Amino acid sequence: MEIKEFEEYIKKDLHRFLVGVGRMDEKMPECPDLDELWASIEAAYLPDGIREFADYPLVSMGWIMFIGMALAKYWDEDWIKYSEEGGEKIYHRLRDAEGYDNMDDYILKRVLGLSEEESEKDSSIVGECAARILSALHHSGIEPGTEKALRAYKACLHQLYQMGVAMELNSLGYHMTAIG
């Protein structure tokens, strides 16, 4: 399976799942500001994500979805302020606030301001998304430890980031509907 084909497959699977649980609209949101930030987020996240993948693959994949959620919240609050920081600084601030291991709780409670119940629900959804993607990666036939495996991992991170953005935009009331 080619990487582009693999990425399209996981995008459709995640989208279908998130629509099914009511966390996204049928039409994917468009947020060019956050799309443009992806390369710097990926570059900053990759060393941590790769390091964690061997022992904690679901964390390695799920945390990038939380980052997408945080960035959507920042975009809604005051994008001019946050965009000046750039992706690397935003990622490091999120990571360093309470450490990599606690980044999920920090984002859910401190950045998004969710209750314990809402945090648990979002954590469950992110966990399911990460598990779906990890399963797809394992069943892709891509040989671990290869350049192709790295590209597939990056494709997974990219889609999880985008779905985190979309999920939070939906929570914030940005609904994508056809006009006219």
N, C-alpha and C positions, 0 to 999 in steps of 0.2 A: 504494500500500500504506500502510495506517495504521501509526503507530508501534507501537501495542500488538501488532498482528498481526506486524509486523517483529520486535519483541523476542521474541515467542513462537517465531517461526521460528528465530531464531538460538539461543535457549535449547535448543530441541529438537535442533538440529544439533550444538551443542557437547556436549550431554549424550550423544547417540548416539556421537559420536566418542570421548569420554573413557571411556565404558563399553566401547567396542570395543577400546581400548588398555589396558584393565584399570586405569584410574586413578580410577574412580568406580563406585559401585554403581548398579543400576537405579533404586533409590529415592534421590531427591535428599535430602541431609542438611538438617536444619533447625538453624539456629544464630541465634536471634533477637538475641543479643548483637551479632553481627557485621552482621546486617541493619540494626539500629538505628544502627550507626556509618556506614553507607553515605553518608548525606547529607553528613556532615562530610568524609569521605574524598573524595567527588566534588567538593565545593567547593574543597578544598585542591589536588586533582590537576588539575582542569580547566584552569587557566592554563598549566601545564606541558604537559599533554597536547595542548591546542589548538596551542600554539606549535610543538611537535614534529611534529604531524600532516602538515603540508605536505611536509616533506622526509623524514620517517621515520614513516610511518603505522603500520608494524608495531610499531615501538618504542612509539609513542603508545598503541597498543591493548594490546600484550603486557605492558607494565610494570604495568598495573593488575591483571593476573592475578597477577603476582609479589607485589604488595601484598596481595591477598587471601590468598595462601599464607602470607605473613609474619604476617598478623593471625590466621589460624587457629592458627599455631604459638604466638603470644602468648596466644591464648585458652586453649590447652591448658596452657601453662606456668603462668601466673598472671594470670588475667583481671582480678582485682580490682586488681592493680597497674597493668596496662596500660590498663584502661578509664578509670582516673582521668585519664590523659593526654588522652584524647579523640582523635578521628580526625585532626584537623588537626596536632596535635603529633606523633602517631605517623608520619603521612605525611612531615612535614618532617624528622623524625629519620632515617627510612629514606632519604629523598632526599639529605640533606646529609651522611650518613656518608661516602660516597665520590663524591658528585655524581650528578646525574640519569642521565648516560650509563652509569654503572657500578652503578646500583641493582640490576639483575638479578643480577650477580655477588655483590654484597654480601648480598642476600637469600638466594640459594642457598647460599653458602658460610658466611657469618657468622651469619645468622639461623636458617636451616634446618639448617646443619651438614652439608651434602651433600658427598660426594666429587666429584672431577673428573668421573668417569664418570656419577654420578647427576645432577650439575649439567647436563652436556651432554644427557642424556636428557630432563630436565625442560625445559630451554631449547628443545629440539626440539619437544616437545609444545606448549609455550606459543606457539612460533612458528607451528606449524600451526593452532592455535586462532585466533591473530590473523589469519593469512592467510585462513582460512575466513570470518571475520567481515568483513574488508576486502572480500573478493570479494562477499559478500552485500550489503554496503553499496553497492558499485559497481553491482551489478545490481538494486538496489531501485527504481530510477527516481526516487529523491529528488534533487532539484536541489541541487548543491553550493552552499554559501554562504548557504543560506536558514535560517530559523528551524526548519523541519522537519528540515533536515540536522543542525542542532545537537542537536535532540531525538533523532534517530536515533543520532548519535555517543554521546550520553549513555546511550542504551539499550544500545549495544554495550559501553561501559565497565561498565555495571551487570552485564551477563551475564558478562563476562570476570572481573570481581571475584568474582561468586558461584561461578563455576567454579574459580577459584583457591582459594577457601575450601574448596570441596567436594573438590578434588584433594588438598589438604594434609590435611584431616580424614581422608580415606581412607588416606593415607600414615601417619597417626598411629594408625591402627587403629580409627577410628570407622566401622563398617560399618552401613549402613542395611538392615535386613532386616525382613520382615513378622513380626509376633508372632501366634502362635496360628493 
